[in-house]
Amino acid sequence: MSDDLPEPTGLPWHWEWVPDVRPGEAEHEAWTAHMVSLFTDWTFQGMAAARPAWPGDAEVEFPFTSDMVGRGAAEWLLARAKDLPPYARVAWGAAFVNGTVRWAPVPVIVEFRHPQAEDPTYLMKVVDAAGRDDDARLPTVDYVTTPIGDGVQIFALGRTEEGTAFGRLDAAMRLDVPPRGGAASVSTDVTLNARVFELGLMALIGTGVEQLMQQIANDCAPADGGSARLGFVAAAEGGQP
């Protein structure tokens, strides 16, 4: 994804797409190696600090490696992505605190929808801006502006059936992609969905998803006038691609 956009806040995030690859494919191995490389860099200090603290009389040696973490993250993300419809993708993020990764990977389900109404305010219902039955309190509403369209973020606290607290972040935006390279202009509605369970991440997920929204807009219509880096398939009537 784009790495040249300003941060909505001082907290840096890293965002990437989960590719459409399957085990055994060359692209799968290449992406897994990429994930291992990332997590090797990100977890090196943590692993080095944790290894001496491992009990000397433990029955097994220190069992964790950066390779294990990277491969585990790749497998987990591919499992999240494999059953999605063709107009949906998984983006994953990493949040940094004081230059160190604090949360990763943070998955977000992104859907590219054919606009269901000329007025994009219908998206407020799509993201349940008025609240849901499992919300513990009324959601907070924040608005986002991108160079090619505006959007909204909804954050609410909820509880699972087991009583575990979580934060739901639902967002949507109408993008009007200008004509470029002989292609006609097109409008698409983008929805984003994240569920987080750590209190610290609940406080930060909104700024992270805002950066993701800005990157999606920029990759649909780059500010420098270059080629779009993000193609999308909008859902047609009835939810069919």
FIVEX-644602 format. One record per atom (N, C-alpha, C): x, y, z. Coordinates in pm, whole numbers, padded with zeros to 5 digits, always signed. Layout:
N
XYZ ...
***
This chain:
241
+00083-00120+00000 +00000+00000+00000 +00086+00125+00000 +00021+00237-00003 +00094+00364-00003 +00166+00382+00131 +00287+00438+00124 +00361+00465+00246 +00406+00610+00252 +00345+00695+00167 +00388+00834+00160 +00278+00932+00203 +00179+00881+00278 +00070+00966+00323 +00096+01015+00464 +00048+01135+00499 +00063+01183+00636 -00024+01102+00732 +00024+01088+00855 -00053+01016+00956 -00166+01103+01008 -00287+01045+01032 -00393+01123+01093 -00355+01170+01233 -00274+01094+01303 -00223+01134+01435 -00075+01102+01437 -00011+01123+01552 +00131+01093+01563 +00161+00945+01573 +00058+00860+01582 +00081+00716+01595 +00093+00652+01458 +00207+00595+01425 +00222+00535+01292 +00159+00396+01282 +00102+00368+01168 +00047+00238+01136 +00111+00190+01005 +00114+00059+00989 +00157-00005+00866 +00040-00087+00816 +00001-00069+00688 -00113-00142+00632 -00073-00215+00505 -00124-00338+00492 -00104-00417+00371 -00231-00496+00342 -00243-00543+00218 -00351-00633+00180 -00307-00778+00197 -00401-00863+00234 -00378-01007+00230 -00402-01052+00086 -00305-01116+00021 -00322-01152-00121 -00412-01273-00138 -00461-01290-00259 -00542-01406-00294 -00449-01517-00342 -00394-01589-00247 -00299-01696-00280 -00338-01821-00202 -00289-01936-00248 -00320-02065-00186 -00189-02138-00156 -00189-02222-00053 -00068-02301-00023 -00022-02379-00144 +00108-02380-00163 +00167-02449-00276 +00197-02359-00393 +00131-02244-00401 +00159-02149-00507 +00286-02071-00476 +00359-02035-00582 +00482-01959-00561 +00454-01828-00490 +00340-01763-00523 +00306-01636-00459 +00282-01654-00309 +00228-01772-00272 +00205-01800-00129 +00336-01805-00054 +00433-01874-00110 +00562-01885-00043 +00631-01750-00036 +00620-01671-00142 +00685-01540-00144 +00622-01448-00040 +00489-01451-00029 +00422-01365+00069 +00453-01411+00211 +00455-01542+00234 +00489-01593+00366 +00630-01551+00405 +00723-01559+00310 +00860-01514+00337 +00863-01365+00369 +00781-01288+00301 +00770-01144+00330 +00720-01122+00472 +00619-01198+00514 +00565-01184+00650 +00670-01224+00754 +00744-01332+00726 +00849-01375+00818 +00954-01265+00833 +00991-01203+00721 +01090-01095+00726 +01041-00977+00809 +00915-00938+00789 +00859-00828+00867 +00861-00858+01015 +00811-00975+01052 +00798-01006+01193 +00933-01037+01257 +01030-01078+01176 +01165-01094+01230 +01219-00958+01274 +01199-00857+01191 +01242-00723+01227 +01165-00669+01347 +01035-00694+01348 +00950-00635+01451 +00962-00702+01587 +00994-00832+01589 +00995-00905+01715 +01135-00935+01768 +01238-00889+01698 +01374-00924+01737 +01404-00883+01881 +01376-00758+01915 +01407-00711+02049 +01324-00782+02155 +01196-00803+02125 +01110-00872+02221 +01154-01015+02246 +01192-01085+02140 +01240-01221+02155 +01370-01224+02236 +01459-01129+02207 +01585-01125+02278 +01564-01099+02428 +01464-01018+02461 +01437-00988+02601 +01368-01104+02671 +01283-01177+02598 +01206-01284+02661 +01287-01412+02680 +01383-01436+02592 +01457-01562+02596 +01531-01584+02728 +01604-01483+02782 +01674-01505+02910 +01578-01529+03028 +01454-01481+03014 +01358-01497+03123 +01292-01634+03123 +01316-01714+03020 +01257-01847+03014 +01317-01935+03123 +01236-02006+03201 +01289-02086+03313 +01395-02185+03268 +01507-02187+03339 +01615-02278+03303 +01579-02423+03324 +01484-02451+03415 +01446-02590+03442 +01322-02631+03364 +01283-02550+03265 +01166-02586+03183 +01196-02713+03105 +01090-02790+03078 +01107-02917+03007 +01146-02897+02862 +01116-02780+02806 +01151-02752+02667 +01230-02622+02661 +01313-02608+02558 +01383-02483+02539 +01285-02374+02493 +01331-02251+02498 +01247-02138+02457 +01184-02169+02321 +01050-02181+02313 +00988-02238+02192 +00950-02139+02084 +00969-02011+02106 +00919-01912+02011 +01031-01860+01921 +00997-01841+01795 +01091-01782+01699 +01015-01679+01615 +01088-01585+01560 +01025-01487+01472 +00968-01555+01348 +01034-01659+01300 +00983-01734+01186 +00846-01792+01218 +00832-01847+01338 +00705-01904+01381 +00596-01797+01385 +00630-01681+01438 +00533-01572+01449 +00488-01525+01312 +00583-01504+01221 +00550-01458+01087 +00466-01558+01011 +00503-01685+01017 +00425-01787+00947 +00287-01803+01009 +00279-01794+01142 +00149-01803+01208 +00058-01688+01169 +00114-01568+01161 +00035-01451+01120 -00015-01469+00977 +00071-01517+00888 +00032-01536+00749 -00080-01638+00737 -00069-01750+00807 -00172-01854+00800 -00304-01803+00856 -00297-01729+00967 -00419-01677+01030 -00490-01578+00939 -00415-01490+00875 -00476-01391+00787 -00534-01457+00662 -00466-01555+00605 -00519-01623+00487 -00647-01697+00522 -00656-01751+00644 -00779-01818+00686 -00894-01719+00696 -00864-01594+00739 -00967-01492+00745 -01015-01451+00606 -00926-01458+00508 -00957-01406+00375 -01015-01510+00279 -00997-01637+00304 -01023-01737+00200 -01170-01752+00165 -01263-01723+00256 -01405-01744+00227 -01480-01615+00195 -01408-01506+00175 -01474-01379+00145 -01523-01378+00000 -01630-01302-00028 -01675-01287-00167 -01572-01208-00247 -01582-01212-00380 -01478-01149-00463 -01471-00998-00449 -01573-00934-00397 -01570-00788-00380 -01521-00746-00242 -01468-00841-00165 -01419-00812-00030 -01275-00857-00017 -01198-00786+00064 -01059-00821+00089 -01028-00798+00236 -00919-00857+00280 -00870-00833+00416 -00747-00744+00408 -00752-00633+00481 -00633-00553+00504 -00585-00583+00646 -00456-00582+00665 -00407-00602+00801 -00310-00489+00836 -00315-00451+00964 -00234-00340+01008 -00146-00375+01127 -00049-00290+01150 +00039-00299+01266 +00052-00159+01324 +00033-00146+01454 +00042-00017+01521 +00173-00009+01598 +00241+00104+01585 +00371+00123+01647 +00360+00223+01763 +00425+00191+01871 +00435+00281+01986 +00583+00299+02019 +00630+00423+02013 +00771+00452+02038 +00863+00371+01947 +00821+00356+01823 +00903+00287+01724 +00898+00137+01729 +00817+00080+01819 +00808-00065+01834 +00665-00110+01805 +00652-00221+01733 +00519-00273+01705 +00453-00316+01835 +00333-00264+01858 +00258-00297+01979 +00145-00393+01949 +00081-00377+01833 -00028-00467+01793 -00009-00506+01648 -00011-00637+01620 -00003-00685+01482 -00028-00836+01483 -00096-00889+01382 -00166-00814+01279 -00308-00780+01324 -00356-00664+01283 -00492-00619+01312 -00572-00629+01182 -00666-00724+01171 -00737-00743+01044 -00857-00650+01030 -00882-00605+00908 -00999-00524+00874 -01059-00582+00747 -01188-00612+00750 -01258-00659+00631 -01304-00538+00551 -01265-00533+00424 -01296-00420+00337 -01382-00471+00221 -01498-00409+00201 -01586-00444+00090 -01603-00324-00002 -01599-00351-00132 -01622-00249-00234 -01762-00274-00291 -01852-00182-00264 -01993-00202-00295 -02038-00113-00410 -02124-00167-00496 -02192-00083-00593 -02288+00008-00516 -02285+00138-00537 -02373+00228-00462 -02519+00187-00475 -02586+00173-00361 -02725+00131-00358 -02822+00248-00362 -02772+00369-00353 -02855+00489-00359 -02768+00605-00402 -02829+00702-00468 -02753+00818-00511 -02701+00897-00391 -02782+00902-00286 -02743+00971-00163 -02666+00875-00074 -02537+00902-00047 -02456+00807+00031 -02494+00801+00179 -02589+00881+00226 -02624+00876+00368 -02686+00741+00406 -02728+00661+00307 -02780+00528+00341 -02673+00443+00409 -02546+00480+00388 -02437+00404+00449 -02439+00414+00601 -02505+00517+00655 -02517+00528+00801 -02591+00407+00858 -02688+00355+00783 -02758+00235+00827 -02671+00111+00811 -02592+00109+00703 -02504-00006+00679 -02408-00026+00795 -02357+00085+00851 -02259+00075+00960 -02327+00081+01098 -02460+00076+01100 -02534+00076+01227 -02498+00196+01314 -02506+00314+01253 -02470+00436+01325 -02564+00465+01442 -02686+00417+01435 -02782+00438+01543 -02766+00339+01656 -02676+00242+01640 -02653+00143+01744 -02709+00007+01708 -02661-00095+01778 -02707-00232+01761 -02749-00288+01894 -02821-00400+01891 -02870-00460+02015 -02758-00500+02109 -02642-00538+02053 -02532-00583+02139 -02436-00470+02175 -02468-00345+02138 -02386-00232+02180 -02414-00199+02326 -02306-00175+02401 -02322-00142+02543 -02364+00003+02562 -02337+00088+02465 -02376+00228+02470 -02388+00279+02327 -02445+00399+02312 -02459+00454+02179 -02321+00473+02113 -02311+00446+01984 -02181+00460+01915 -02138+00606+01908 -02007+00625+01897 -01954+00756+01863 -01941+00763+01711 -01959+00882+01657 -01957+00902+01512 -01849+01004+01478 -01760+00967+01387 -01656+01059+01339 -01658+01059+01187 -01633+01177+01130 -01637+01191+00985 -01496+01201+00930 -01478+01145+00811 -01348+01138+00746 -01360+01199+00607 -01264+01281+00570 -01261+01341+00437 -01137+01293+00363 -01157+01243+00241 -01046+01202+00155 -01047+01289+00030 -00941+01286-00050 -00938+01369-00171 -01046+01335-00273 -01104+01214-00268 -01204+01177-00369 -01336+01132-00306 -01361+01170-00183 -01488+01135-00121 -01482+01142+00029 -01600+01141+00090 -01610+01152+00236 -01662+01022+00296 -01635+01006+00424 -01678+00885+00491 -01711+00908+00637 -01745+00799+00704 -01785+00806+00844 -01730+00683+00916 -01696+00702+01042 -01654+00592+01129 -01750+00582+01247 -01784+00459+01282 -01868+00432+01397 -01791+00344+01494 -01781+00386+01620 -01717+00301+01721 -01813+00280+01836 -01825+00154+01878 -01913+00120+01990 -01852+00006+02069 -01887-00001+02196 -01847-00111+02282 -01957-00215+02285 -01917-00341+02286 -02013-00450+02293 -01958-00564+02375 -02038-00669+02390 -01995-00789+02462 -02036-00912+02383 -01947-01010+02382 -01979-01137+02318 -02079-01213+02405 -02130-01324+02353 -02221-01406+02431 -02155-01459+02557 -02022-01469+02555 -01949-01516+02673 -01919-01403+02770 -01954-01281+02733 -01932-01168+02823 -01804-01093+02801 -01729-01128+02696 -01603-01059+02669 -01630-00925+02601 -01569-00820+02653 -01588-00687+02595 -01508-00674+02465 -01562-00602+02369 -01491-00575+02245 -01534-00439+02191 -01452-00387+02103 -01486-00263+02035 -01515-00293+01889 -01624-00239+01839 -01655-00256+01696 -01630-00124+01625 -01555-00131+01519 -01527-00015+01435 -01582-00046+01297 -01688+00024+01260 -01747+00010+01127 -01735+00144+01057 -01690+00142+00933 -01669+00265+00858 -01719+00247+00716 -01749+00359+00652 -01795+00356+00513 -01759+00488+00447 -01740+00483+00315 -01713+00605+00240 -01757+00588+00097 -01800+00698+00036 -01834+00704-00106 -01714+00766-00178 -01655+00690-00269 -01542+00739-00346 -01586+00764-00490 -01552+00879-00541 -01578+00914-00681 -01444+00917-00753 -01413+00805-00816 -01283+00789-00881 -01287+00859-01016 -01201+00958-01039 -01206+01034-01165 -01158+00949-01282 -01194+00990-01405 -01148+00916-01524 -00996+00928-01537 -00935+00819-01582 -00790+00820-01600 -00752+00708-01696 -00660+00739-01787 -00610+00637-01878 -00716+00577-01969 -00815+00657-02008 -00918+00607-02096 -01035+00542-02024 -01021+00518-01893 -01129+00458-01815 -01227+00566-01771 -01355+00531-01767 -01457+00627-01724 -01451+00647-01574 -01507+00759-01528 -01517+00781-01384 -01613+00678-01326 -01594+00646-01199 -01677+00545-01134 -01693+00581-00987 -01810+00551-00934 -01834+00570-00791 -01843+00433-00725 -01786+00421-00608 -01795+00296-00533 -01809+00329-00386 -01885+00248-00317 -01899+00261-00173 -01810+00156-00106 -01728+00200-00014 -01633+00113+00054 -01674+00102+00200 -01687-00019+00251 -01715-00039+00393 -01599-00113+00457 -01572-00079+00582 -01461-00139+00657 -01514-00185+00791 -01467-00301+00836 -01517-00361+00959 -01401-00419+01039 -01391-00379+01166 -01287-00432+01255 -01347-00459+01391 -01298-00564+01456 -01336-00596+01594 -01208-00612+01674 -01198-00540+01785 -01076-00545+01867 -01114-00571+02011 -01024-00637+02083 -01056-00683+02218 -00964-00625+02325 -00855-00562+02287 -00764-00501+02386 -00801-00356+02407 -00802-00314+02534 -00846-00179+02567 -00760-00074+02498 -00628-00091+02499 -00541+00006+02435 -00566+00018+02287 -00591-00095+02222 -00617-00094+02078 -00752-00031+02048 -00849-00048+02138 -00979+00016+02119 -00964+00167+02106 -00871+00224+02183 -00853+00369+02181 -00783+00417+02054 -00719+00327+01980 -00636+00366+01866 -00688+00318+01732 -00783+00225+01732 -00824+00162+01607 -00884+00264+01511 -00950+00366+01564 -01011+00467+01476 -00909+00540+01393 -00797+00581+01454 -00694+00653+01378 -00628+00559+01277 -00613+00432+01313 -00554+00338+01219 -00642+00316+01098 -00772+00296+01121 -00863+00273+01009 -00878+00400+00926 -00869+00518+00988 -00872+00641+00910 -00754+00645+00813 -00636+00605+00858 -00523+00601+00767 -00548+00502+00653 -00607+00387+00687 -00639+00289+00584 -00737+00346+00483 -00837+00420+00528 -00933+00482+00438 -00863+00580+00344 -00770+00659+00399 -00697+00753+00315 -00612+00680+00212 -00552+00568+00251 -00467+00493+00158 -00550+00431+00047 -00670+00380+00081 -00757+00323-00021 -00795+00431-00122 -00832+00549-00074 -00867+00658-00164 -00748+00696-00251 -00631+00703-00193 -00512+00741-00270 -00475+00633-00371 -00496+00508-00336 -00461+00402-00429 -00565+00387-00540 -00687+00439-00519 -00786+00442-00627 -00758+00558-00722 -00713+00670-00668 -00686+00788-00750 -00566+00860-00693 -00443+00819-00730 -00322+00877-00672 -00316+01028-00690 -00274+01096-00585 -00265+01242-00590 -00163+01290-00693 -00061+01206-00724 +00041+01248-00819 +00001+01225-00964 -00122+01176-00984 -00170+01155-01120 -00120+01028-01185 -00049+00945-01109 +00003+00821-01165 -00105+00715-01178 -00063+00594-01211 -00157+00485-01229 -00215+00441-01095 -00344+00408-01096 -00408+00359-00975 -00344+00227-00934 -00321+00212-00803 -00259+00090-00752 -00360-00007-00693 -00487+00032-00695 -00589-00053-00635 -00703-00069-00734 -00724-00191-00780 -00842-00219-00860 -00946-00280-00769 -01073-00262-00800 -01175-00317-00714 -01289-00372-00797 -01363-00464-00737 -01482-00522-00798 -01598-00484-00710 -01690-00408-00762 -01805-00364-00683 -01912-00471-00684 -01983-00479-00574 -02094-00576-00565 -02212-00525-00645 -02266-00609-00729 -02384-00572-00806 -02509-00604-00726 -02624-00583-00786 -02748-00610-00717 -02752-00756-00672 -02808-00779-00553 -02819-00913-00500 -02691-00965-00440 -02589-00881-00429 -02466-00923-00365 -02376-01006-00454 -02409-01016-00585 -02327-01093-00676 -02216-01005-00732 -02097-01061-00758 -01986-00982-00810 -02012-00939-00954 
***
